[in-house]
Amino acid sequence: MPAVIPGLKERIRSFPHGDFVVWIGHGTFLMRINGEYWITDPMLSKRALLPKRKVPPGITAEEIRELGGRLNIIVSHNHYDHLDKESIEALPEDARVFVPLGLKQFILGMNKKKVEEMDWWQTIDCGNGIKIICLPVQHWSRRIGQGVNETLWASYLLITPKLSIYYGADSGYFIGYKEFGERFPGIDYALLPTTAFTPRWFMHYAHVDIPEVLDSFQELGARYFIPTQWGTFHLGDEPPGYPIMALRRTIKERNLDPSRFIITDIGQIVPIAGKK
C-alpha cells in the first residue's frame, strides 16, 4: 500500500517555483504547470458511492483553496470514483472545469460557473501557453440519474511549451494508444491506470491489466510512466495494493528501464520538466 506523506500544502509553499505533479490518491493528481494548478478527477471523499477509502487523500479541498492561484479541474467520466460531487463542490467556485460531452449542466450544479464541455479530439487553448486536448478511451459511463453511455468518457493531453502530460483515466487496451503516440509524438509523462482489472472476463473491455498498460505506455512513446488508481479503493477482485506489485514484477520480467517508471507515494511531490 502507498504511504501518505503529510504536510503537502506546506511543502508546496516551500517549493515556490517550477512544475510538479503530486499524487493525491486514486485518479486524483495535483499539478502545477506554468504557475497554474490542475487537478484530475478530484476524489477527496471517504467513499466512492459504496467503496471506502483504504488510505486518506494527500490534501483536502480546503488546503487546495488555501494554495491560491488559478485552479483547473479535469473530469474524465461520471463514475463515482472519478466524479465526486462533494469534492468538486468544495473546490474554488472560480475554478475552470473541463468535462466530456453531456456533463456540463451536471457540473454547473456543483457550485461551478466556468465549465468547458469537450468532444473527442477537440482542443481548447487555455491561455498561459497551455492547450488541453480531449481524447477517446475504451470505457463507458453510468451514474444514478444518468443512463448507460448517456455522457461521454475521455482521457486528456495537456501540452505546454516545455512539456506534455497524458492523463489516461480509465480505459481498456485499444488502438488509440498507438494513434496518440503517432499524432502527438514526444509525450513526456503518461499517467496510466493500474487497477480494477480482475476478473478479466468482466473487466477486460474497460480496464487494462498490467501487461496491457505497459504495452499502452510503449505505444504512447512517453518518456515516463506514473501509475494511477492503485491502493486507494478496492474496486476489482485484486487487493488494492496488488497492482503495483504486479507492475514492479512485470517491469523486471520485461527488462524495462526502471528509471522511466515513477512510482510515488501519496503526497510525494515530483518535479517535472520537458526534454532538454
Protein Blocks (a to p, Z undefined) as FASTA:
>chain_A
ZZddehklmmmmmmmgccddddfbhjbccddeehiacdehiafbfbehjaccfbdcfbdf
klmmmngpjdddddfblcfklmcfklmmmpcfkbccdddehilmmmmmnopabdcdddeh
iacdebjoiacdddddddddddehiaehkbccdddddddfkbccddekjadddfklmmmm
mmmghifbdcddfehkbcfklmmmmoccfklmmmmmmmnopabdcdehihkbcfbfbdfk
lmmmmmmmmmmmnopafklpccddehiacdddddZZ
